[in-house]
Amino acid sequence: MAVPRSLTALVGAAALSLALAGCSDPPVGTITATDGVTTVKLTSPFNGTCHSFTAQGVTAVRNNILADIVLHHGPDCADPQGAETFYLATGTSVEDASERWLSFSIVS
């Protein structure tokens, strides 16, 4: 039995879409964070994972990657009870000596 061309094209397009989604590149650029003493630079961090800053946390973050990020007060992109995350758009920065961020995730 012959398979219709439209079904073959549909299945091929779906397979190609799935393959391309699995091969996405990491966001290009650098995230720079500091606690006033130590500076951390992360270049082209991978999407879909949690990234840690330093054990004591950072008080200033500059997002120079081509994606937005979310800053977290706890390790492993978890937040303590009552702590709020902070959304940081691409090309922007935040500095607050009263805040300490321990990790970040990339918004996809």
N, C-alpha and C positions, 0 to 999 in steps of 0.2 A: 504494500500500500504506500502510495506516495504521500509525503508530508507537504501541505500547502506552503508556498513561499512566504506568505504573510506570517505564519506561525514560526517558521524557521528564522525569519528576520526578527520577530519579537523575542524569541528565546536567545538569539545572538546578542541583541541589544541589552537584554537583562543581564546576561553573563558579563558583558563588557562593563556595564555600570557597576556591578559588584566588584569586579577586578580593579577598576580604577578607584573605587572608594577605599579599598584596602591598601592602596599604595599612595595615600596622601602624604605629602611632604610636611615636615615640621614647619611651624611658623618661622619666617626668616627675621632675624634681628637680635637684639640684646635686651635683657632685663637687668637693670642695675639696682642693687639694694644695699642699704647701709644702716648700721646702728649708731653711726657717729664715729666709730673707731674702725670697724672692719667693713670692707666693701666686697660684695659678692656680685659677680657678673656671670650670667647664664646666656650662652649664645645658642640660638635656634633650639629652644627646648621642645621636647616631643609633646604632641597633643595627646590627650586622653590619659595622662598620668598626673600624679600629684608631685610637685616639686618643693623641696625644702629649702629654706634660707639657712640661717645659722641656728644653733641650739638656743641662744638667748633671744632670737628674733631680731627683726629689723624695724626701724621707725620711718624709713623713707624708701620709696620704690619708684623707679622710672621705667615705664613700659615702652620700649622701642621695638617691639616685635609687631608683625602685621596681623595681630589678633588681640582681642580684649582678654583680660585676665580677671580672676576673682582672688582676692587676698583673704587668707584664713588666719585666725588667732591661734589655732591649735595645730599640732603636727598632723601629717597625713590628710590634710585638707578637711579635718574635722574641727569643729568649734566648740569651746566650752559652753555650758548652759548660759543663755542670755547674751552671748557674744554675737555680734553681727558681722557678716562678711562685708567686704568692700569691693565694689566693681570698679576696675581701672581700665578705661578705654585705651586703645592704641595711641601712642604719641603723647600720652599724658603722664603726670607724676603726682604723688601724694607724699606729704611729710607731716608727721604728727608725733611729737615726742611722748605723748601720753598713750599712744597705740603701739603695740608690738605684733607684727605678723610673723608667723613661723613657716607658712607654706602658701603656695598658690596653685591654681589650676587654670587651664586655658579654656576659654569659652569657644565651643565649636559650633 
